[in-house]
Amino acid sequence: QEMALYKVPTDTIAEKVLVERLLREHGARAVVIRKDYTVFETTGHRTETDNLLNALQPYGLIEFVRSARIAIIKSSEGFNRKLREFEQLEPGQEVSENEFLSSRDKVFTM
């Protein structure tokens, strides 16, 4: 899945019933409404996003942006549990974000 934002002239939406119908059919939700433009948001697969993008091009699409693909594991257990099980089977090295703040070394004393 991916998220996409479409900026469309507000007067186009108000004047052309077809554009409003296209947005509704694609499940687009208005997230920003201004006098000169309206921003719509959709989520879906890339082909769905591209279909709406292509459909809006002839109606003065002002701007378009999409997110990277996002996903969540389908198993009801989730990824966190699987990761903990893997860590128990094959423990990795302890990682220190900052070598001077390692729990093994006392750098700061009072």
Phi and psi in radians as a Rosetta constraint file:
Dihedral C 1 N 2 CA 2 C 2 CIRCULARHARMONIC -2.553 0.35
Dihedral N 2 CA 2 C 2 N 3 CIRCULARHARMONIC 2.792 0.35
Dihedral C 2 N 3 CA 3 C 3 CIRCULARHARMONIC -1.882 0.35
Dihedral N 3 CA 3 C 3 N 4 CIRCULARHARMONIC 2.501 0.35
Dihedral C 3 N 4 CA 4 C 4 CIRCULARHARMONIC -2.367 0.35
Dihedral N 4 CA 4 C 4 N 5 CIRCULARHARMONIC 2.554 0.35
Dihedral C 4 N 5 CA 5 C 5 CIRCULARHARMONIC -2.102 0.35
Dihedral N 5 CA 5 C 5 N 6 CIRCULARHARMONIC 2.364 0.35
Dihedral C 5 N 6 CA 6 C 6 CIRCULARHARMONIC -2.175 0.35
Dihedral N 6 CA 6 C 6 N 7 CIRCULARHARMONIC 2.193 0.35
Dihedral C 6 N 7 CA 7 C 7 CIRCULARHARMONIC -1.802 0.35
Dihedral N 7 CA 7 C 7 N 8 CIRCULARHARMONIC 2.090 0.35
Dihedral C 7 N 8 CA 8 C 8 CIRCULARHARMONIC -2.190 0.35
Dihedral N 8 CA 8 C 8 N 9 CIRCULARHARMONIC 2.496 0.35
Dihedral C 8 N 9 CA 9 C 9 CIRCULARHARMONIC -1.026 0.35
Dihedral N 9 CA 9 C 9 N 10 CIRCULARHARMONIC 2.280 0.35
Dihedral C 9 N 10 CA 10 C 10 CIRCULARHARMONIC -1.079 0.35
Dihedral N 10 CA 10 C 10 N 11 CIRCULARHARMONIC -0.690 0.35
Dihedral C 10 N 11 CA 11 C 11 CIRCULARHARMONIC -1.132 0.35
Dihedral N 11 CA 11 C 11 N 12 CIRCULARHARMONIC -0.525 0.35
Dihedral C 11 N 12 CA 12 C 12 CIRCULARHARMONIC -1.118 0.35
Dihedral N 12 CA 12 C 12 N 13 CIRCULARHARMONIC -0.727 0.35
Dihedral C 12 N 13 CA 13 C 13 CIRCULARHARMONIC -1.158 0.35
Dihedral N 13 CA 13 C 13 N 14 CIRCULARHARMONIC -0.736 0.35
Dihedral C 13 N 14 CA 14 C 14 CIRCULARHARMONIC -1.208 0.35
Dihedral N 14 CA 14 C 14 N 15 CIRCULARHARMONIC -0.606 0.35
Dihedral C 14 N 15 CA 15 C 15 CIRCULARHARMONIC -1.596 0.35
Dihedral N 15 CA 15 C 15 N 16 CIRCULARHARMONIC -0.467 0.35
Dihedral C 15 N 16 CA 16 C 16 CIRCULARHARMONIC -1.973 0.35
Dihedral N 16 CA 16 C 16 N 17 CIRCULARHARMONIC 1.876 0.35
Dihedral C 16 N 17 CA 17 C 17 CIRCULARHARMONIC -1.066 0.35
Dihedral N 17 CA 17 C 17 N 18 CIRCULARHARMONIC -0.589 0.35
Dihedral C 17 N 18 CA 18 C 18 CIRCULARHARMONIC -1.051 0.35
Dihedral N 18 CA 18 C 18 N 19 CIRCULARHARMONIC -0.701 0.35
Dihedral C 18 N 19 CA 19 C 19 CIRCULARHARMONIC -1.146 0.35
Dihedral N 19 CA 19 C 19 N 20 CIRCULARHARMONIC -0.785 0.35
Dihedral C 19 N 20 CA 20 C 20 CIRCULARHARMONIC -1.050 0.35
Dihedral N 20 CA 20 C 20 N 21 CIRCULARHARMONIC -0.720 0.35
Dihedral C 20 N 21 CA 21 C 21 CIRCULARHARMONIC -1.124 0.35
Dihedral N 21 CA 21 C 21 N 22 CIRCULARHARMONIC -0.756 0.35
Dihedral C 21 N 22 CA 22 C 22 CIRCULARHARMONIC -1.005 0.35
Dihedral N 22 CA 22 C 22 N 23 CIRCULARHARMONIC -0.816 0.35
Dihedral C 22 N 23 CA 23 C 23 CIRCULARHARMONIC -1.092 0.35
Dihedral N 23 CA 23 C 23 N 24 CIRCULARHARMONIC -0.750 0.35
Dihedral C 23 N 24 CA 24 C 24 CIRCULARHARMONIC -1.133 0.35
Dihedral N 24 CA 24 C 24 N 25 CIRCULARHARMONIC -0.764 0.35
Dihedral C 24 N 25 CA 25 C 25 CIRCULARHARMONIC -1.089 0.35
Dihedral N 25 CA 25 C 25 N 26 CIRCULARHARMONIC -0.532 0.35
Dihedral C 25 N 26 CA 26 C 26 CIRCULARHARMONIC -1.607 0.35
Dihedral N 26 CA 26 C 26 N 27 CIRCULARHARMONIC 0.096 0.35
Dihedral C 26 N 27 CA 27 C 27 CIRCULARHARMONIC 1.225 0.35
Dihedral N 27 CA 27 C 27 N 28 CIRCULARHARMONIC 0.454 0.35
Dihedral C 27 N 28 CA 28 C 28 CIRCULARHARMONIC -1.267 0.35
Dihedral N 28 CA 28 C 28 N 29 CIRCULARHARMONIC 2.424 0.35
Dihedral C 28 N 29 CA 29 C 29 CIRCULARHARMONIC -2.030 0.35
Dihedral N 29 CA 29 C 29 N 30 CIRCULARHARMONIC 2.305 0.35
Dihedral C 29 N 30 CA 30 C 30 CIRCULARHARMONIC -1.263 0.35
Dihedral N 30 CA 30 C 30 N 31 CIRCULARHARMONIC 2.220 0.35
Dihedral C 30 N 31 CA 31 C 31 CIRCULARHARMONIC -1.975 0.35
Dihedral N 31 CA 31 C 31 N 32 CIRCULARHARMONIC -0.420 0.35
Dihedral C 31 N 32 CA 32 C 32 CIRCULARHARMONIC -2.472 0.35
Dihedral N 32 CA 32 C 32 N 33 CIRCULARHARMONIC 2.244 0.35
Dihedral C 32 N 33 CA 33 C 33 CIRCULARHARMONIC -2.168 0.35
Dihedral N 33 CA 33 C 33 N 34 CIRCULARHARMONIC 2.064 0.35
Dihedral C 33 N 34 CA 34 C 34 CIRCULARHARMONIC -2.169 0.35
Dihedral N 34 CA 34 C 34 N 35 CIRCULARHARMONIC 2.943 0.35
Dihedral C 34 N 35 CA 35 C 35 CIRCULARHARMONIC -1.040 0.35
Dihedral N 35 CA 35 C 35 N 36 CIRCULARHARMONIC -0.721 0.35
Dihedral C 35 N 36 CA 36 C 36 CIRCULARHARMONIC -1.709 0.35
Dihedral N 36 CA 36 C 36 N 37 CIRCULARHARMONIC -0.310 0.35
Dihedral C 36 N 37 CA 37 C 37 CIRCULARHARMONIC -2.654 0.35
Dihedral N 37 CA 37 C 37 N 38 CIRCULARHARMONIC 2.795 0.35
Dihedral C 37 N 38 CA 38 C 38 CIRCULARHARMONIC -2.297 0.35
Dihedral N 38 CA 38 C 38 N 39 CIRCULARHARMONIC 2.391 0.35
Dihedral C 38 N 39 CA 39 C 39 CIRCULARHARMONIC -1.834 0.35
Dihedral N 39 CA 39 C 39 N 40 CIRCULARHARMONIC 2.237 0.35
Dihedral C 39 N 40 CA 40 C 40 CIRCULARHARMONIC -1.961 0.35
Dihedral N 40 CA 40 C 40 N 41 CIRCULARHARMONIC 2.610 0.35
Dihedral C 40 N 41 CA 41 C 41 CIRCULARHARMONIC -2.115 0.35
Dihedral N 41 CA 41 C 41 N 42 CIRCULARHARMONIC 2.422 0.35
Dihedral C 41 N 42 CA 42 C 42 CIRCULARHARMONIC -2.355 0.35
Dihedral N 42 CA 42 C 42 N 43 CIRCULARHARMONIC 2.748 0.35
Dihedral C 42 N 43 CA 43 C 43 CIRCULARHARMONIC -2.253 0.35
Dihedral N 43 CA 43 C 43 N 44 CIRCULARHARMONIC 2.525 0.35
Dihedral C 43 N 44 CA 44 C 44 CIRCULARHARMONIC 2.893 0.35
Dihedral N 44 CA 44 C 44 N 45 CIRCULARHARMONIC -2.981 0.35
Dihedral C 44 N 45 CA 45 C 45 CIRCULARHARMONIC -1.378 0.35
Dihedral N 45 CA 45 C 45 N 46 CIRCULARHARMONIC 2.801 0.35
Dihedral C 45 N 46 CA 46 C 46 CIRCULARHARMONIC -0.957 0.35
Dihedral N 46 CA 46 C 46 N 47 CIRCULARHARMONIC -0.702 0.35
Dihedral C 46 N 47 CA 47 C 47 CIRCULARHARMONIC -1.106 0.35
Dihedral N 47 CA 47 C 47 N 48 CIRCULARHARMONIC -0.658 0.35
Dihedral C 47 N 48 CA 48 C 48 CIRCULARHARMONIC -1.158 0.35
Dihedral N 48 CA 48 C 48 N 49 CIRCULARHARMONIC -0.754 0.35
Dihedral C 48 N 49 CA 49 C 49 CIRCULARHARMONIC -1.077 0.35
Dihedral N 49 CA 49 C 49 N 50 CIRCULARHARMONIC -0.803 0.35
Dihedral C 49 N 50 CA 50 C 50 CIRCULARHARMONIC -1.121 0.35
Dihedral N 50 CA 50 C 50 N 51 CIRCULARHARMONIC -0.646 0.35
Dihedral C 50 N 51 CA 51 C 51 CIRCULARHARMONIC -1.062 0.35
Dihedral N 51 CA 51 C 51 N 52 CIRCULARHARMONIC -0.790 0.35
Dihedral C 51 N 52 CA 52 C 52 CIRCULARHARMONIC -1.207 0.35
Dihedral N 52 CA 52 C 52 N 53 CIRCULARHARMONIC -0.690 0.35
Dihedral C 52 N 53 CA 53 C 53 CIRCULARHARMONIC -0.984 0.35
Dihedral N 53 CA 53 C 53 N 54 CIRCULARHARMONIC -0.864 0.35
Dihedral C 53 N 54 CA 54 C 54 CIRCULARHARMONIC -1.128 0.35
Dihedral N 54 CA 54 C 54 N 55 CIRCULARHARMONIC -0.631 0.35
Dihedral C 54 N 55 CA 55 C 55 CIRCULARHARMONIC -1.205 0.35
Dihedral N 55 CA 55 C 55 N 56 CIRCULARHARMONIC -0.556 0.35
Dihedral C 55 N 56 CA 56 C 56 CIRCULARHARMONIC -1.506 0.35
Dihedral N 56 CA 56 C 56 N 57 CIRCULARHARMONIC -0.307 0.35
Dihedral C 56 N 57 CA 57 C 57 CIRCULARHARMONIC -0.909 0.35
Dihedral N 57 CA 57 C 57 N 58 CIRCULARHARMONIC -0.824 0.35
Dihedral C 57 N 58 CA 58 C 58 CIRCULARHARMONIC -1.183 0.35
Dihedral N 58 CA 58 C 58 N 59 CIRCULARHARMONIC -0.203 0.35
Dihedral C 58 N 59 CA 59 C 59 CIRCULARHARMONIC -1.818 0.35
Dihedral N 59 CA 59 C 59 N 60 CIRCULARHARMONIC 0.401 0.35
Dihedral C 59 N 60 CA 60 C 60 CIRCULARHARMONIC 1.411 0.35
Dihedral N 60 CA 60 C 60 N 61 CIRCULARHARMONIC 0.625 0.35
Dihedral C 60 N 61 CA 61 C 61 CIRCULARHARMONIC -0.911 0.35
Dihedral N 61 CA 61 C 61 N 62 CIRCULARHARMONIC 2.170 0.35
Dihedral C 61 N 62 CA 62 C 62 CIRCULARHARMONIC -1.492 0.35
Dihedral N 62 CA 62 C 62 N 63 CIRCULARHARMONIC -0.772 0.35
Dihedral C 62 N 63 CA 63 C 63 CIRCULARHARMONIC -2.680 0.35
Dihedral N 63 CA 63 C 63 N 64 CIRCULARHARMONIC 2.648 0.35
Dihedral C 63 N 64 CA 64 C 64 CIRCULARHARMONIC -2.545 0.35
Dihedral N 64 CA 64 C 64 N 65 CIRCULARHARMONIC 2.425 0.35
Dihedral C 64 N 65 CA 65 C 65 CIRCULARHARMONIC -2.573 0.35
Dihedral N 65 CA 65 C 65 N 66 CIRCULARHARMONIC 2.546 0.35
Dihedral C 65 N 66 CA 66 C 66 CIRCULARHARMONIC -2.290 0.35
Dihedral N 66 CA 66 C 66 N 67 CIRCULARHARMONIC 2.696 0.35
Dihedral C 66 N 67 CA 67 C 67 CIRCULARHARMONIC -1.486 0.35
Dihedral N 67 CA 67 C 67 N 68 CIRCULARHARMONIC 3.029 0.35
Dihedral C 67 N 68 CA 68 C 68 CIRCULARHARMONIC -1.270 0.35
Dihedral N 68 CA 68 C 68 N 69 CIRCULARHARMONIC 2.891 0.35
Dihedral C 68 N 69 CA 69 C 69 CIRCULARHARMONIC -1.137 0.35
Dihedral N 69 CA 69 C 69 N 70 CIRCULARHARMONIC 2.426 0.35
Dihedral C 69 N 70 CA 70 C 70 CIRCULARHARMONIC -2.212 0.35
Dihedral N 70 CA 70 C 70 N 71 CIRCULARHARMONIC 2.645 0.35
Dihedral C 70 N 71 CA 71 C 71 CIRCULARHARMONIC -2.711 0.35
Dihedral N 71 CA 71 C 71 N 72 CIRCULARHARMONIC 2.823 0.35
Dihedral C 71 N 72 CA 72 C 72 CIRCULARHARMONIC -2.307 0.35
Dihedral N 72 CA 72 C 72 N 73 CIRCULARHARMONIC 2.541 0.35
Dihedral C 72 N 73 CA 73 C 73 CIRCULARHARMONIC -1.079 0.35
Dihedral N 73 CA 73 C 73 N 74 CIRCULARHARMONIC 2.421 0.35
Dihedral C 73 N 74 CA 74 C 74 CIRCULARHARMONIC -1.345 0.35
Dihedral N 74 CA 74 C 74 N 75 CIRCULARHARMONIC -0.424 0.35
Dihedral C 74 N 75 CA 75 C 75 CIRCULARHARMONIC -1.101 0.35
Dihedral N 75 CA 75 C 75 N 76 CIRCULARHARMONIC 2.448 0.35
Dihedral C 75 N 76 CA 76 C 76 CIRCULARHARMONIC -1.227 0.35
Dihedral N 76 CA 76 C 76 N 77 CIRCULARHARMONIC -0.313 0.35
Dihedral C 76 N 77 CA 77 C 77 CIRCULARHARMONIC -1.280 0.35
Dihedral N 77 CA 77 C 77 N 78 CIRCULARHARMONIC -0.484 0.35
Dihedral C 77 N 78 CA 78 C 78 CIRCULARHARMONIC 1.479 0.35
Dihedral N 78 CA 78 C 78 N 79 CIRCULARHARMONIC 2.921 0.35
Dihedral C 78 N 79 CA 79 C 79 CIRCULARHARMONIC -1.301 0.35
Dihedral N 79 CA 79 C 79 N 80 CIRCULARHARMONIC -0.602 0.35
Dihedral C 79 N 80 CA 80 C 80 CIRCULARHARMONIC -1.013 0.35
Dihedral N 80 CA 80 C 80 N 81 CIRCULARHARMONIC -0.779 0.35
Dihedral C 80 N 81 CA 81 C 81 CIRCULARHARMONIC -1.130 0.35
Dihedral N 81 CA 81 C 81 N 82 CIRCULARHARMONIC -0.766 0.35
Dihedral C 81 N 82 CA 82 C 82 CIRCULARHARMONIC -1.057 0.35
Dihedral N 82 CA 82 C 82 N 83 CIRCULARHARMONIC -0.713 0.35
Dihedral C 82 N 83 CA 83 C 83 CIRCULARHARMONIC -1.116 0.35
Dihedral N 83 CA 83 C 83 N 84 CIRCULARHARMONIC -0.755 0.35
Dihedral C 83 N 84 CA 84 C 84 CIRCULARHARMONIC -1.102 0.35
Dihedral N 84 CA 84 C 84 N 85 CIRCULARHARMONIC -0.702 0.35
Dihedral C 84 N 85 CA 85 C 85 CIRCULARHARMONIC -1.088 0.35
Dihedral N 85 CA 85 C 85 N 86 CIRCULARHARMONIC -0.740 0.35
Dihedral C 85 N 86 CA 86 C 86 CIRCULARHARMONIC -1.121 0.35
Dihedral N 86 CA 86 C 86 N 87 CIRCULARHARMONIC -0.737 0.35
Dihedral C 86 N 87 CA 87 C 87 CIRCULARHARMONIC -1.071 0.35
Dihedral N 87 CA 87 C 87 N 88 CIRCULARHARMONIC -0.623 0.35
Dihedral C 87 N 88 CA 88 C 88 CIRCULARHARMONIC -1.195 0.35
Dihedral N 88 CA 88 C 88 N 89 CIRCULARHARMONIC -0.663 0.35
Dihedral C 88 N 89 CA 89 C 89 CIRCULARHARMONIC -1.265 0.35
Dihedral N 89 CA 89 C 89 N 90 CIRCULARHARMONIC -0.728 0.35
Dihedral C 89 N 90 CA 90 C 90 CIRCULARHARMONIC -2.366 0.35
Dihedral N 90 CA 90 C 90 N 91 CIRCULARHARMONIC 1.437 0.35
Dihedral C 90 N 91 CA 91 C 91 CIRCULARHARMONIC -1.096 0.35
Dihedral N 91 CA 91 C 91 N 92 CIRCULARHARMONIC 2.436 0.35
Dihedral C 91 N 92 CA 92 C 92 CIRCULARHARMONIC -1.677 0.35
Dihedral N 92 CA 92 C 92 N 93 CIRCULARHARMONIC 3.059 0.35
Dihedral C 92 N 93 CA 93 C 93 CIRCULARHARMONIC -1.183 0.35
Dihedral N 93 CA 93 C 93 N 94 CIRCULARHARMONIC 2.600 0.35
Dihedral C 93 N 94 CA 94 C 94 CIRCULARHARMONIC -1.281 0.35
Dihedral N 94 CA 94 C 94 N 95 CIRCULARHARMONIC 2.290 0.35
Dihedral C 94 N 95 CA 95 C 95 CIRCULARHARMONIC -1.819 0.35
Dihedral N 95 CA 95 C 95 N 96 CIRCULARHARMONIC 2.271 0.35
Dihedral C 95 N 96 CA 96 C 96 CIRCULARHARMONIC -1.851 0.35
Dihedral N 96 CA 96 C 96 N 97 CIRCULARHARMONIC 2.162 0.35
Dihedral C 96 N 97 CA 97 C 97 CIRCULARHARMONIC -1.144 0.35
Dihedral N 97 CA 97 C 97 N 98 CIRCULARHARMONIC -0.629 0.35
Dihedral C 97 N 98 CA 98 C 98 CIRCULARHARMONIC -2.338 0.35
Dihedral N 98 CA 98 C 98 N 99 CIRCULARHARMONIC 2.060 0.35
Dihedral C 98 N 99 CA 99 C 99 CIRCULARHARMONIC -1.030 0.35
Dihedral N 99 CA 99 C 99 N 100 CIRCULARHARMONIC -0.464 0.35
Dihedral C 99 N 100 CA 100 C 100 CIRCULARHARMONIC -1.444 0.35
Dihedral N 100 CA 100 C 100 N 101 CIRCULARHARMONIC -0.229 0.35
Dihedral C 100 N 101 CA 101 C 101 CIRCULARHARMONIC -1.914 0.35
Dihedral N 101 CA 101 C 101 N 102 CIRCULARHARMONIC 0.365 0.35
Dihedral C 101 N 102 CA 102 C 102 CIRCULARHARMONIC -1.080 0.35
Dihedral N 102 CA 102 C 102 N 103 CIRCULARHARMONIC 2.508 0.35
Dihedral C 102 N 103 CA 103 C 103 CIRCULARHARMONIC -1.190 0.35
Dihedral N 103 CA 103 C 103 N 104 CIRCULARHARMONIC -0.285 0.35
Dihedral C 103 N 104 CA 104 C 104 CIRCULARHARMONIC -1.462 0.35
Dihedral N 104 CA 104 C 104 N 105 CIRCULARHARMONIC -0.400 0.35
Dihedral C 104 N 105 CA 105 C 105 CIRCULARHARMONIC -1.947 0.35
Dihedral N 105 CA 105 C 105 N 106 CIRCULARHARMONIC 2.354 0.35
Dihedral C 105 N 106 CA 106 C 106 CIRCULARHARMONIC -1.674 0.35
Dihedral N 106 CA 106 C 106 N 107 CIRCULARHARMONIC 1.841 0.35
Dihedral C 106 N 107 CA 107 C 107 CIRCULARHARMONIC -1.653 0.35
Dihedral N 107 CA 107 C 107 N 108 CIRCULARHARMONIC -0.752 0.35
Dihedral C 107 N 108 CA 108 C 108 CIRCULARHARMONIC -1.773 0.35
Dihedral N 108 CA 108 C 108 N 109 CIRCULARHARMONIC 2.172 0.35
Dihedral C 108 N 109 CA 109 C 109 CIRCULARHARMONIC -2.245 0.35
Dihedral N 109 CA 109 C 109 N 110 CIRCULARHARMONIC 2.727 0.35
